[in-house]
Amino acid sequence: MTQIESKKGMFIDTTLCHGCKACEVACKSWNELPANSAPSLTGNSYDNTGKLDGENWRHVKFIEDISDDRKDSRWLFLSDSCKHCQLAGCMSVCPTNAIIRTEFDTVYIDHDTCIGCKYCITGCPFGVIEIGHLSGTAEKCTLCYDRLQAGQQPACAQACPTDSIEFGEVEDLVTMAKKREQYLQSAGYGKAQIYGDKNILGGLNVFYMLEDKPEKYGLPSDPQMPQKTMVGGYWSSVFSLFAVGLVSLLSFRSYRERKFKEEEETTTGA
């Protein structure tokens, strides 16, 4: 097991993000990720990336929030990436231990060990991981692990012009976030809240300040570890197998009885 030297993470304040996508560009540039082959509007507001995947490790969400009576509207932005969860579902289901925790307490995929089985994709409640078209292995944000090893901050945080993305020790970032939350609420942003405290998968090393409820940003309010849903699926599968076996047995018995009756009638008739 890797010895944790320090817990690094990012605090992303969505109230400061203006959707410039500098973080997306910096992420692709530093990690040498391929450009989107045919960039075009998705039809979902002004978002032309769509979602996180094997070639897009960071995605700025454009949320056009319009009231039901269409009298009020606002823009919400969220620079999204891997959350580097304390309780990481992807790690728990990986059969080859290709997903590890680094000395910075971040979640990292070892591509030499990954077999591309896709279990981690189903294990992540945030839809972060996908198989890279070029590598054939699972891909996601590394929090610029190579830069951390050199004492640098992640490329996205360095490129952000509004300081919406703050990098540092997780404990310090949590203190910063709580002060920001108090300020926003006192300034009239009653729904301002921290997303990613210890109640969510033991805490997220990459966490957020939201202006509204998580669902508004496409984030689950109560993400679960895969085992909690897999247990139900396991017993459901066992029950299904039992039911299929029972039906097969009853069908076989019915067939044998019908066959025996036909043979008996034939013998009697003869």
Backbone hydrogen bonds, N-H to C=O, Kabsch-Sander energy under -0.5 kcal/mol:
donor,donor_aa,acceptor,acceptor_aa,energy
5,E,3,Q,-0.6
5,E,103,E,-2.8
6,S,103,E,-1.7
8,K,6,S,-1.0
8,K,104,F,-2.4
9,G,168,G,-2.3
10,M,205,N,-1.7
11,F,166,E,-2.7
12,I,10,M,-0.6
12,I,207,F,-2.8
13,D,11,F,-0.7
13,D,164,S,-2.8
14,T,12,I,-0.9
14,T,209,M,-1.8
16,L,13,D,-1.6
17,C,13,D,-0.6
25,V,21,K,-2.1
26,A,22,A,-2.6
27,C,23,C,-2.2
28,K,24,E,-2.3
29,S,25,V,-2.6
30,W,26,A,-2.7
31,N,27,C,-2.1
32,E,28,K,-0.5
32,E,29,S,-0.7
33,L,28,K,-2.0
42,T,47,D,-1.6
45,S,43,G,-1.0
47,D,44,N,-1.5
48,N,46,Y,-0.5
51,K,49,T,-1.2
53,D,56,N,-2.1
57,W,55,E,-0.5
59,H,80,D,-2.3
61,K,59,H,-0.8
61,K,78,L,-3.3
63,I,61,K,-0.6
63,I,76,L,-3.0
64,E,62,F,-0.6
65,D,63,I,-1.0
65,D,74,R,-2.3
66,I,64,E,-0.7
67,S,72,D,-2.8
70,R,67,S,-1.7
74,R,65,D,-1.8
76,L,63,I,-2.6
78,L,61,K,-1.5
80,D,59,H,-3.0
80,D,78,L,-1.0
86,Q,201,L,-0.5
86,Q,203,G,-2.4
87,L,201,L,-2.2
88,A,86,Q,-0.9
89,G,87,L,-0.7
92,S,88,A,-1.7
93,V,89,G,-1.2
94,C,90,C,-0.8
97,N,94,C,-0.7
100,I,98,A,-0.7
100,I,108,Y,-2.9
102,T,100,I,-0.5
102,T,106,T,-2.7
105,D,102,T,-1.9
108,Y,100,I,-3.1
108,Y,106,T,-0.5
110,D,98,A,-3.4
110,D,108,Y,-0.6
111,H,109,I,-0.9
113,T,110,D,-1.2
114,C,110,D,-1.7
122,T,118,K,-1.2
123,G,119,Y,-1.6
124,C,120,C,-1.2
127,G,124,C,-0.9
130,E,139,E,-1.4
132,G,137,T,-2.8
136,G,132,G,-2.2
139,E,130,E,-2.7
147,R,144,C,-0.8
148,L,144,C,-2.3
149,Q,145,Y,-2.1
150,A,146,D,-0.8
150,A,147,R,-0.5
151,G,148,L,-1.8
152,Q,147,R,-3.0
158,Q,154,P,-1.9
159,A,155,A,-1.9
160,C,156,C,-1.3
163,D,160,C,-0.6
166,E,11,F,-2.7
166,E,164,S,-0.7
168,G,9,G,-2.0
170,V,7,K,-2.9
173,L,169,E,-2.4
174,V,170,V,-2.4
175,T,171,E,-1.7
176,M,172,D,-2.2
177,A,173,L,-2.6
178,K,174,V,-2.3
179,K,175,T,-1.7
180,R,176,M,-2.1
181,E,177,A,-2.6
182,Q,178,K,-2.2
183,Y,179,K,-2.2
184,L,180,R,-2.6
185,Q,181,E,-2.4
186,S,182,Q,-2.1
187,A,183,Y,-1.4
188,G,185,Q,-1.1
189,Y,184,L,-2.7
190,G,188,G,-1.5
192,A,189,Y,-1.7
193,Q,210,L,-2.1
195,Y,208,Y,-3.0
196,G,194,I,-0.6
200,I,197,D,-2.1
201,L,199,N,-0.7
202,G,198,K,-0.8
203,G,200,I,-2.5
204,L,196,G,-2.4
205,N,83,K,-0.8
205,N,84,H,-1.1
206,V,83,K,-2.1
207,F,10,M,-2.2
207,F,205,N,-0.6
208,Y,195,Y,-2.5
209,M,12,I,-2.3
210,L,193,Q,-3.0
210,L,208,Y,-0.6
216,K,213,K,-1.4
217,Y,213,K,-0.5
217,Y,214,P,-1.7
218,G,215,E,-1.3
219,L,214,P,-2.2
228,K,225,M,-1.1
229,T,225,M,-0.7
229,T,226,P,-0.8
230,M,226,P,-2.6
231,V,227,Q,-2.1
232,G,228,K,-0.5
233,G,229,T,-1.8
234,Y,230,M,-2.6
235,W,231,V,-2.3
236,S,232,G,-2.1
237,S,233,G,-2.2
238,V,234,Y,-2.4
239,F,235,W,-2.7
240,S,236,S,-2.3
241,L,237,S,-2.6
242,F,238,V,-2.5
243,A,239,F,-2.8
244,V,240,S,-2.7
245,G,241,L,-2.5
246,L,242,F,-2.6
247,V,243,A,-2.6
248,S,244,V,-2.4
249,L,245,G,-2.4
250,L,246,L,-2.7
251,S,247,V,-2.5
252,F,248,S,-2.4
253,R,249,L,-2.6
254,S,250,L,-2.5
255,Y,251,S,-2.4
256,R,252,F,-2.6
257,E,253,R,-2.6
258,R,254,S,-2.3
259,K,255,Y,-2.6
260,F,256,R,-2.8
261,K,257,E,-2.2
262,E,258,R,-2.2
263,E,259,K,-2.3
264,E,260,F,-2.3
265,E,261,K,-2.5
266,T,262,E,-2.1
267,T,263,E,-2.4
268,T,264,E,-2.5
269,G,265,E,-2.4
270,A,266,T,-1.9
